[in-house]
Amino acid sequence: MVVCRPSNDQLSYQEAPVVIVEVLSRSTRRLDEGEKREAYFQLPSLQAYVLVDQECQRLTIWRRGDQGFQAEVQDGADASLDLPELGFSISFTEIYEGVELGAEPDEEMDGL
C-alpha cells in the first residue's frame, strides 16, 4: 500500500491509500478480485489497485478514470508495472526475481 498522506498513528489501517498491491494466491484470489476490490474502489483516494499473479508473470492494474475503474492486464517477461500516479516503474524481471512461478503449495497444505 502506498499512502501519500499519513494517518493517525493510533489506527491499525491507512485511511487514504493511493495505490494498493495484492499478491494473489489460490486461497485468497476470489476475495481479492471480488469483495476487497469492490471495497477498495469506494476509497476516494485510491488511484490504482494492482493484483500480482504468483503463478505466471501477469499483473492486473485497476486504474481510476473518468468512467470509474478500468482494468489493464500486463503480462510476459518483457512487461513492466508503470504507476504514473507515483512516478514509479518496475520491470517484471525485478518483480518476479527469485519467484518460482506456479509453485504455490496446495490449499490443503496451507494450514500445516
Solvent accessible surface area in square Angstrom, and as a share of the most:
residue,aa,sasa,rsa
1,M,120,0.54
2,V,55,0.32
3,V,43,0.25
4,C,91,0.54
5,R,158,0.58
6,P,120,0.76
7,S,23,0.15
8,N,85,0.44
9,D,135,0.70
10,Q,159,0.71
11,L,59,0.29
12,S,120,0.77
13,Y,127,0.48
14,Q,76,0.34
15,E,98,0.44
16,A,8,0.06
17,P,2,0.01
18,V,22,0.13
19,V,0,0.00
20,I,6,0.03
21,V,63,0.36
22,E,27,0.12
23,V,92,0.53
24,L,7,0.03
25,S,21,0.13
26,R,92,0.34
27,S,69,0.44
28,T,52,0.30
29,R,75,0.27
30,R,216,0.79
31,L,84,0.42
32,D,3,0.02
33,E,61,0.28
34,G,26,0.25
35,E,129,0.58
36,K,59,0.25
37,R,51,0.19
38,E,83,0.37
39,A,61,0.47
40,Y,44,0.17
41,F,30,0.12
42,Q,137,0.61
43,L,50,0.25
44,P,118,0.74
45,S,31,0.20
46,L,0,0.00
47,Q,61,0.27
48,A,0,0.00
49,Y,0,0.00
50,V,0,0.00
51,L,6,0.03
52,V,15,0.09
53,D,7,0.04
54,Q,51,0.22
55,E,59,0.26
56,C,41,0.25
57,Q,43,0.19
58,R,98,0.36
59,L,0,0.00
60,T,29,0.17
61,I,1,0.01
62,W,47,0.17
63,R,43,0.16
64,R,80,0.29
65,G,41,0.40
66,D,148,0.77
67,Q,156,0.69
68,G,30,0.29
69,F,27,0.11
70,Q,107,0.47
71,A,52,0.40
72,E,62,0.28
73,V,86,0.50
74,Q,62,0.28
75,D,83,0.43
76,G,33,0.32
77,A,65,0.50
78,D,148,0.77
79,A,17,0.13
80,S,34,0.22
81,L,10,0.05
82,D,67,0.35
83,L,6,0.03
84,P,100,0.63
85,E,59,0.26
86,L,56,0.28
87,G,75,0.72
88,F,96,0.40
89,S,70,0.45
90,I,45,0.23
91,S,39,0.25
92,F,0,0.00
93,T,95,0.55
94,E,102,0.46
95,I,44,0.22
96,Y,15,0.06
97,E,140,0.63
98,G,84,0.81
99,V,65,0.37
100,E,143,0.64
101,L,76,0.38
102,G,39,0.38
103,A,57,0.44
104,E,25,0.11
105,P,81,0.51
106,D,78,0.41
107,E,92,0.41
108,E,141,0.63
109,M,106,0.47
110,D,77,0.40
111,G,76,0.73
112,L,168,0.83
